[in-house]
Amino acid sequence: MTATQPLAHEPAQDVEHLDVLIVGAGLSGIGAAWRLQDELPGKSYAVLERRDDIGGTWDLFRYPGVRSDSDMFTLAYPFRPWRERKSMASGESIRHYISDTADERGIRNHIRFGIQVVRSSWDTATARWTVETRTDAGPKTYTCSFLYMCSGYYNYDEGHQPEFDGREDFTGQWVHPQFWPQDLDYAGKNVVVIGSGATAVTLIPAMAEKAGHVTMLQRSPSYLTVLPSTDPTADTLRKYLPAKVAHHLLRAQYVTLTQAFYQLARRRPEQVKKVLRGLAVKFLKDEKAVDEHFTPSYEPWDQRLCVVPEGDFFTSIRNGTASVVTDHIDRITPTGIRLRSGEEISADVIVSATGLTLQPLGGMEVFVDGAQVDLGDTVAYRGLMLSGVPNLALCIGYVNASWTLRADLVSRYVPRLLAHMDRKGYAIATPQPDQKPDRPLLDLKSGYVQRSVSKFPKQGEKDPWRLRQNFFLDAVGMNRGDLTRDMSFTRLVDLPTASTEHGAKELAS
């Protein structure tokens, strides 16, 4: 922590106090609110959301074809069944699902839209967070006893955009998927998509339906896996079983399959490479093209696998509406892209699917008793709290499975911790590490992760400071694990006397 002055607070009469303040009204935040209402109905809470609607990432990303790359039986909440037929769902379907979930339990009434959290300051004397925000009407301050960050880890204000020589000379339209212009007309035009990740693989078959031709330009290949977009087993189970029972069975099936595949990939990478290559050859029907453009140099799951529902990406290449070029960019020209090989690709539209920019806690600054916290110097406790930072939780999902699997475990852990504190009369819970960090919290070799890894907390050597990419172990550890392990608790009566009359009144309350 480094000493620095927090922002001046607003007058006390303008401050709203909540027991729990949730930041973010996306998939994680709505799930957190549902769990809190269910398990601790007496707690007051609010959800602060900087956008004007529910959905988070699924409200932000509106490019053609945007969809989930996880099955909806695990991406959906365990407490509210996914009822649509497609298991690989569109972004619009997911957005409606999140919104409907909030409306079903009255959560929308607790959401404050158009509020961006910029700074949170913890005061031990009053055992409260002061949360400073920006709104169109000016700054507004909240206080809370517990702060739960469900803001994900994407920077909503900017995506990753490499500098390309000659970009200013391009006479066509340059687009970043994170800020997709809804009036973009690419019908009949030549489109080049720069990138080989999940966004590019999603965009290309969707754009190829109307574009003259779409070219994927990649520096190096990514691993792709083909999955069906629907599941006949799901249709059968839903026909004969109650929706919740069918959902739980399907969820268990998909969790088991995805976790088993991940473990196989880490322990038998050569075997998994053969499976993935076989799928690519089956759908592309061109072994030479697979070896040239779809054989990565890294091991499976060093980076997240890209899902191709029904093989649609390969189909668009096979039928000639799309193609793949593997090369480096020399420079952007007025009419396209010149490659190091000397080849030039003509383009009317260039889509820079070059990745995301990550930031922890939505870019919020954190202070504890007047000292600023450098998140990169902290260690993550059970992957959800920070060493030396009281009464704050953050939601981080899995990198090897659906986000919600872990997000829901966190959202069940937080009420469990709060209930324990209430029973014992504790006002403060602070994780205290007994070991040094030895690896990044996000343990992937993907470029978008490596560019931002120093901004994030670290992992420790062993439980409860290790973020395990294993749902089954986490389900036991987080649902039944010892809440007091490596955790320092403080009761109200043990707090130091407040230095002001206002602080003394806070303690008395």
C-alpha positions in Angstrom: 0.0 0.0 0.0 1.2 3.5 -0.8 0.0 6.5 1.1 -2.2 9.0 -0.7 -5.1 11.2 0.0 -8.6 10.0 -0.8 -11.1 12.2 -2.5 -13.1 14.6 -0.4 -16.4 13.1 0.7 -19.8 14.5 0.0 -21.8 15.9 2.9 -23.2 13.2 5.2 -26.9 14.0 4.3 -26.2 13.0 0.7 -24.8 9.6 1.6 -26.9 6.4 1.3 -25.9 3.5 3.5 -26.4 -0.2 2.6 -25.4 -3.4 4.3 -24.1 -4.7 1.0 -23.2 -2.8 -2.1 -22.9 -4.8 -5.3 -21.1 -3.2 -8.2 -22.2 -4.4 -11.7 -25.6 -5.6 -13.0 -24.3 -8.2 -15.4 -24.4 -12.0 -15.1 -22.4 -12.0 -11.9 -24.2 -9.0 -10.2 -27.7 -10.3 -10.8 -26.7 -13.7 -9.5 -25.1 -12.1 -6.5 -28.3 -10.1 -5.7 -30.5 -13.2 -6.1 -28.3 -15.2 -3.7 -28.2 -12.4 -1.2 -32.0 -12.0 -1.2 -32.5 -15.7 -0.8 -30.0 -16.4 2.0 -30.0 -13.1 3.9 -33.3 -11.4 3.2 -32.9 -8.9 6.0 -29.8 -7.3 4.5 -30.3 -4.0 2.7 -28.5 -3.8 -0.6 -28.2 -1.9 -3.9 -26.6 -2.7 -7.3 -24.6 0.1 -8.9 -24.4 -0.2 -12.7 -22.6 2.3 -14.9 -24.6 1.4 -18.0 -28.3 2.2 -18.6 -29.5 -1.4 -18.7 -28.9 -4.9 -17.3 -26.5 -7.3 -18.9 -22.9 -6.1 -18.4 -20.7 -7.7 -21.1 -23.8 -9.0 -22.9 -25.2 -5.5 -23.1 -21.8 -4.0 -24.2 -21.0 -6.4 -27.1 -23.3 -6.1 -30.0 -21.3 -7.2 -33.0 -22.8 -9.6 -35.6 -23.1 -13.2 -34.3 -22.1 -12.4 -30.7 -22.8 -15.5 -28.6 -21.7 -17.6 -25.7 -18.6 -19.8 -26.1 -19.8 -21.8 -23.0 -22.9 -24.0 -22.9 -25.9 -22.4 -21.4 -26.5 -25.2 -18.9 -23.4 -24.0 -17.0 -23.5 -20.4 -18.0 -27.1 -20.0 -16.8 -27.8 -19.8 -13.1 -28.3 -23.1 -11.2 -31.4 -21.6 -9.6 -33.1 -20.5 -12.8 -33.3 -23.1 -15.7 -32.2 -22.3 -19.2 -35.4 -23.0 -21.2 -34.4 -22.2 -24.8 -33.4 -24.9 -27.2 -30.0 -23.6 -28.2 -27.3 -24.5 -25.7 -24.8 -22.2 -27.5 -26.9 -19.0 -27.2 -26.8 -15.6 -28.9 -25.8 -12.5 -26.9 -29.4 -11.2 -27.2 -30.8 -14.4 -25.7 -28.4 -14.2 -22.8 -29.1 -10.5 -22.2 -32.9 -11.3 -22.0 -32.2 -14.2 -19.7 -30.3 -12.0 -17.3 -32.9 -9.2 -17.4 -35.8 -11.7 -16.9 -34.0 -13.2 -13.9 -33.7 -9.7 -12.3 -37.4 -8.9 -13.0 -38.5 -12.3 -11.6 -37.2 -11.5 -8.2 -37.6 -7.7 -8.1 -33.9 -7.1 -8.3 -34.3 -4.3 -10.9 -35.8 -2.2 -8.1 -32.4 -2.3 -6.3 -30.3 -1.3 -9.3 -29.0 2.3 -9.7 -28.2 2.8 -13.4 -25.8 5.3 -14.8 -23.5 5.2 -11.9 -19.7 4.6 -12.3 -17.7 3.7 -9.2 -14.4 5.5 -9.1 -13.1 5.1 -5.6 -13.8 3.1 -2.4 -12.2 4.0 0.9 -12.3 1.7 4.0 -12.4 3.2 7.4 -11.6 0.8 10.3 -12.9 3.1 13.0 -16.5 2.9 11.5 -16.1 -0.5 9.8 -17.5 1.0 6.6 -16.6 1.6 3.0 -17.2 5.0 1.5 -17.9 4.5 -2.2 -17.5 7.5 -4.5 -19.2 7.5 -7.9 -19.8 9.6 -11.0 -23.2 10.2 -12.5 -24.6 12.5 -15.2 -26.0 14.6 -12.4 -22.6 14.8 -10.6 -20.8 12.9 -7.9 -22.7 10.7 -5.4 -21.4 8.9 -2.4 -22.6 5.6 -0.8 -21.4 3.8 2.3 -21.7 0.1 3.0 -20.6 -2.5 5.5 -19.6 -5.0 2.7 -18.5 -4.3 -0.9 -19.0 -6.9 -3.5 -17.4 -6.2 -6.9 -19.2 -8.0 -9.8 -17.7 -5.7 -12.5 -15.9 -8.5 -14.3 -12.4 -7.7 -15.6 -12.9 -6.1 -19.0 -12.2 -2.4 -19.6 -15.5 -1.2 -21.0 -13.9 2.1 -22.2 -11.3 0.7 -24.5 -10.3 -2.6 -26.3 -6.8 -3.6 -27.2 -5.7 -1.8 -30.4 -2.2 -2.3 -31.7 -0.6 0.5 -33.7 -0.4 -0.4 -37.4 1.8 1.7 -39.7 -0.4 3.5 -42.3 -3.7 3.1 -40.5 -4.5 6.8 -41.0 -4.2 6.2 -44.8 -7.0 3.6 -44.9 -9.9 5.0 -46.9 -12.4 2.4 -45.8 -14.1 1.9 -42.4 -12.1 0.7 -39.4 -14.1 -1.0 -36.7 -13.3 -2.5 -33.2 -15.9 -5.2 -32.2 -16.2 -3.7 -28.7 -17.7 -0.5 -30.2 -19.6 -1.9 -33.1 -21.5 0.7 -35.2 -25.0 -0.5 -35.5 -25.5 1.2 -38.9 -22.4 -0.4 -40.4 -23.2 -1.6 -44.0 -20.9 -4.3 -45.1 -23.2 -6.0 -47.6 -21.3 -7.1 -50.7 -18.1 -5.6 -49.4 -14.6 -7.0 -48.8 -14.0 -7.4 -45.1 -10.8 -8.3 -43.3 -11.0 -9.4 -39.7 -7.6 -9.1 -37.9 -7.4 -11.7 -35.2 -7.8 -15.4 -34.5 -9.6 -15.5 -31.2 -13.2 -16.2 -30.1 -14.4 -12.8 -31.4 -13.0 -13.3 -34.9 -14.2 -16.9 -35.1 -17.7 -15.7 -34.1 -17.7 -12.6 -36.4 -16.6 -14.3 -39.6 -19.4 -16.7 -40.3 -22.0 -14.1 -39.3 -20.5 -11.4 -41.6 -19.9 -13.9 -44.4 -23.7 -14.2 -44.9 -23.9 -10.7 -46.3 -20.4 -9.6 -47.1 -18.8 -10.0 -50.6 -15.9 -11.9 -48.9 -14.5 -12.1 -45.4 -10.8 -12.7 -44.8 -9.4 -13.7 -41.4 -5.9 -12.4 -41.0 -4.0 -14.0 -38.2 -0.4 -13.9 -37.0 -0.8 -17.4 -35.5 -3.6 -20.0 -35.1 -5.8 -20.7 -32.2 -7.2 -24.0 -31.1 -10.8 -24.4 -32.3 -13.3 -27.0 -31.1 -16.6 -27.9 -32.8 -19.7 -28.3 -30.6 -23.4 -28.7 -31.4 -25.6 -25.7 -30.8 -28.4 -27.9 -29.5 -28.6 -31.0 -27.4 -31.1 -33.8 -28.1 -30.6 -35.1 -24.5 -31.8 -31.7 -23.2 -35.0 -31.9 -25.3 -35.7 -35.4 -23.9 -35.1 -34.5 -20.3 -37.2 -31.4 -20.5 -40.0 -33.4 -22.0 -40.3 -35.9 -19.2 -38.9 -34.0 -16.1 -39.6 -30.8 -14.3 -37.5 -27.9 -15.7 -35.4 -27.5 -12.6 -34.6 -31.2 -12.3 -33.7 -31.4 -16.0 -31.5 -28.3 -15.7 -29.6 -29.7 -12.7 -28.9 -33.0 -14.5 -27.8 -31.2 -17.7 -25.6 -28.9 -15.6 -23.9 -31.8 -13.9 -23.4 -33.5 -17.2 -21.8 -30.5 -18.9 -19.6 -29.6 -15.8 -18.3 -33.1 -15.8 -17.5 -33.2 -19.5 -15.8 -29.8 -19.6 -13.7 -30.4 -16.5 -12.7 -33.9 -17.8 -11.7 -32.4 -21.2 -9.6 -29.7 -19.5 -7.8 -32.2 -17.3 -7.2 -34.5 -20.3 -5.8 -31.5 -22.3 -3.3 -30.6 -19.5 -2.2 -34.2 -18.9 -2.4 -35.6 -22.4 -2.0 -32.6 -24.7 -0.9 -34.7 -27.7 -4.0 -36.8 -27.5 -6.2 -33.7 -27.4 -4.3 -32.1 -30.3 -5.2 -35.1 -32.5 -8.9 -34.8 -31.5 -9.0 -31.1 -32.3 -7.1 -31.6 -35.6 -9.5 -34.4 -36.5 -12.5 -32.1 -35.9 -11.0 -29.4 -38.1 -10.2 -31.8 -40.9 -13.7 -33.3 -40.7 -15.4 -29.9 -41.1 -12.9 -28.1 -43.4 -12.1 -31.2 -45.5 -8.7 -29.9 -46.2 -5.7 -31.4 -44.3 -3.2 -29.0 -45.8 -5.2 -26.0 -44.8 -5.7 -27.3 -41.3 -1.9 -27.9 -40.8 -1.1 -24.5 -42.3 -3.7 -22.3 -40.5 -5.2 -24.3 -37.6 -2.2 -25.9 -35.9 -1.1 -23.6 -32.9 2.4 -23.7 -31.5 1.2 -23.8 -27.9 -0.5 -26.5 -25.9 -4.2 -26.9 -25.6 -5.6 -24.7 -22.8 -2.5 -22.6 -22.5 -5.0 -20.2 -24.0 -8.8 -20.6 -24.0 -10.3 -22.8 -26.7 -12.5 -21.1 -29.3 -15.8 -22.8 -29.8 -17.3 -23.2 -33.3 -21.0 -24.2 -33.1 -22.0 -26.6 -35.7 -18.7 -25.9 -37.5 -20.1 -22.7 -38.9 -16.7 -21.0 -39.2 -15.2 -23.9 -41.1 -18.3 -24.1 -43.3 -17.9 -20.4 -44.4 -14.3 -21.1 -45.4 -15.2 -24.3 -47.2 -18.0 -22.7 -49.3 -15.7 -19.8 -50.3 -17.5 -16.9 -48.5 -14.5 -16.6 -46.1 -10.8 -17.4 -46.1 -7.8 -17.5 -43.8 -4.4 -15.8 -44.2 -1.6 -16.5 -41.7 1.0 -13.7 -41.9 2.2 -10.5 -40.3 1.0 -7.0 -41.2 3.6 -4.8 -42.8 1.4 -1.8 -43.1 -2.1 -0.6 -43.7 -2.6 0.9 -47.2 -5.4 3.2 -48.5 -7.2 0.1 -49.9 -6.3 -2.7 -47.6 -3.5 -4.4 -45.8 0.0 -5.2 -47.1 1.6 -8.3 -45.5 5.3 -9.0 -44.8 5.2 -11.6 -47.6 4.4 -8.8 -50.0 0.8 -9.9 -50.6 -1.9 -7.2 -50.3 -5.4 -7.9 -49.1 -8.0 -5.5 -50.4 -10.6 -4.3 -47.9 -13.6 -2.0 -47.7 -14.0 -2.7 -44.0 -11.3 -3.7 -41.5 -12.4 -5.2 -38.2 -9.7 -5.1 -35.6 -10.6 -8.1 -33.4 -7.3 -7.8 -31.7 -8.4 -8.5 -28.2 -9.6 -6.9 -25.0 -8.0 -4.7 -22.3 -8.4 -6.1 -18.8 -8.7 -4.1 -15.6 -9.5 -5.3 -12.1 -12.5 -3.9 -10.1 -13.7 -1.9 -13.1 -10.8 0.5 -12.7 -11.9 1.5 -9.1 -9.2 2.8 -6.8 -9.1 1.2 -3.4 -7.9 2.8 -0.1 -7.7 1.2 3.3 -7.4 3.7 6.2 -6.0 6.4 3.9 -3.4 4.2 2.1 -4.0 3.2 -1.5 -4.0 -0.5 -2.3 -1.9 -1.7 -5.2 -3.9 -4.7 -6.3 -0.8 -6.2 -7.9 0.7 -6.5 -4.5 -2.2 -8.4 -2.9 -2.9 -12.1 -2.8 -6.3 -13.5 -3.6 -8.0 -15.4 -0.8 -10.1 -18.3 -2.2 -10.0 -16.3 -5.5 -12.6 -13.8 -4.1 -11.1 -11.6 -1.4 -7.8 -9.7 -1.1 -5.1 -10.0 1.5 -5.2 -7.1 3.9 -8.4 -5.6 2.5 -11.4 -5.9 4.8 -15.0 -6.7 3.8 -14.5 -6.7 0.1 -15.2 -9.6 -2.3 -14.7 -9.7 -6.1 -16.1 -12.1 -8.6 -13.7 -13.9 -10.9 -15.0 -16.8 -13.0 -13.2 -19.7 -14.5 -10.9 -19.4 -17.5 -11.4 -23.1 -18.4 -15.1 -23.3 -18.1 -18.2 -21.1 -17.9 -17.9 -17.9 -15.9 -21.1 -18.6 -13.9 -19.9 -21.9 -12.4 -17.4 -20.0 -10.2 -19.4 -16.8 -10.0 -22.2 -18.6 -8.3 -19.9 -20.3 -5.8 -18.6 -16.8 -4.9 -22.1 -15.5 -4.6 -23.0 -18.3 -2.2 -19.8 -17.8 -0.2 -20.4 -14.1 0.5 -23.8 -14.6 2.3 -22.3 -17.5 4.2 -19.4 -15.3 5.4 -21.8 -12.5 6.3 -24.1 -14.8 8.2 -21.1 -16.1 10.2 -20.0 -12.6 11.0 -23.6 -11.7 12.2 -23.7 -14.8 14.4 -20.4 -14.0 16.1 -20.9 -10.3 16.3 -18.0 -9.6 13.9 -17.9 -6.3 12.0 -14.8 -6.9 10.0 -13.3 -9.8 8.1 -9.8 -9.4 6.7 -7.8 -12.2 4.9 -4.3 -12.6 6.3 -1.9 -14.6 4.1 0.6 -17.0 5.7 2.5 -17.5 2.4 4.0 -15.6 -0.5 2.5 -15.4 -4.0 4.0 -17.6 -6.7 1.9 -17.1 -9.8 -0.6 -14.8 -11.5 -4.3 -14.9 -10.6 -5.2 -15.4 -14.2 -3.0 -18.2 -15.3 -3.3 -18.1 -19.1 -0.7 -17.3 -21.8 -3.2 -15.4 -23.9 -2.0 -12.0 -25.0 -4.9 -10.1 -23.5 -4.1 -11.7 -20.1 -0.4 -11.2 -20.3 -0.7 -7.5 -21.2 -2.5 -6.8 -17.9 -1.4 -9.5 -15.5 0.6 -7.2 -13.3 -2.5 -5.2 -12.4 -4.2 -8.2 -10.9 -3.8 -9.9 -7.5 -1.5 -13.0 -7.3 -2.1 -16.5 -6.1 -0.5 -18.2 -3.2 1.2 -21.6 -3.0 -1.7 -23.6 -1.5 -5.3 -23.5 -0.4 -7.0 -21.1 0.5 -4.8 -18.8 -1.5 -4.7 -20.9 -4.7 -7.3 -20.2 -7.5 -7.9 -23.8 -8.7 -9.5 -24.2 -12.1 -11.5 -27.1 -10.8 -15.2 -26.7 -10.0 -15.6 -29.9 -8.0 -12.8 -29.0 -5.6 -14.1 -25.4 -5.3 -17.6 -26.6 -4.7 -16.4 -28.4 -1.6 -13.9 -25.8 -0.4 -16.2 -22.8 -0.9 -19.5 -24.3 0.3 -18.1 -26.2 3.2 -14.6 -24.8 3.9 -13.5 -23.3 7.2 -14.6 -19.6 7.1 -12.0 -18.7 9.8 -9.0 -20.1 8.1 -6.4 -17.4 7.5 -9.1 -14.8 8.2 -8.9 -12.1 10.9 -12.2 -11.1 12.5 -12.9 -7.9 14.6 -16.0 -7.3 16.7 -17.7 -3.9 17.0 -16.6 -3.6 20.7 -13.0 -4.2 19.7 -12.8 -1.3 17.3 -10.8 1.8 18.3 -12.8 4.8 19.5 -13.9 6.9 16.5 -12.0 10.2 16.3 -15.2 12.3 15.6 -18.6 12.6 17.0 -20.0 11.2 13.7 -17.7 8.2 14.0 -18.9 7.6 17.6 -22.5 7.6 16.5 -21.7 5.1 13.7 -20.1 2.8 16.2 -23.1 3.1 18.6 -25.4 2.1 15.7 
